[in-house]
Amino acid sequence: MTARKITCGGLMIAFAILLPQAFHLTGIPQSGQVFLPMHIPVLLSGFALGPVFGICIGAFAPVISSLLTGMPDSARLPFMIAELAAYGFMSGLLYNTLGLRRRKGGIYISLISSMIFGRLVYAGSLFFAAEVLNVKGVAAVMAIQAAVTGIYGIAIQLIFIPALIYSLERSGYLDSRFRKSQKSAV
């Protein structure tokens, strides 16, 4: 861990708390479920900081947001923790650890795969809660409903996340971070 990564991680958690608040100020009903604003900084964390930071930010951001703002509510919180942690972990794993950053279109492969994986984890956690823990009012089909409701958020992620990652790579932030971590591993 470097001071740079810790600082960036803290900024991503702050971004994950503040961005949903900005969307809720628009007055659009269920804007968090429609635009998925907390997903963006979590996915970016995985891409920019790797799978360990991605999973941590994905797990801590909804908890801190719930404590500070009341969103997500306590009924949705465990499912969001599982989903967002999966997003952060998988985006970092695919793009950084497994080397998709070096492949043409690797950002899109990593992003789409991470989004699918996160939704599968979300569905699995809903299924576990309903079938094993006998929690009433939840079912795995809710993951499909959430994907349909969040189609605008998914589109936003597919447009803006690759652009942000490409910008970070062009600026040298991601490349220099990657080279330093490779040299220290050798």
Secondary structure, DSSP 4 states (H G I P E B T S, - for coil): --HHHHHHHHHHHHHHHHHHHHHHTT--TTHHHHH-TTHHHHHHHHHHH-HHHHHHHHHHHHHHHHHHH--S-TTTHHHHHHHHHHHHHHHHIIIIIS-GGGSTTHHHHHHHHHHHHHHHHHHHHHHIIIIIS--TT--TTHHHHHHHHTHHHHHHHHHHHHHHHHHHHHHTHHHHHHHHHHHHH-
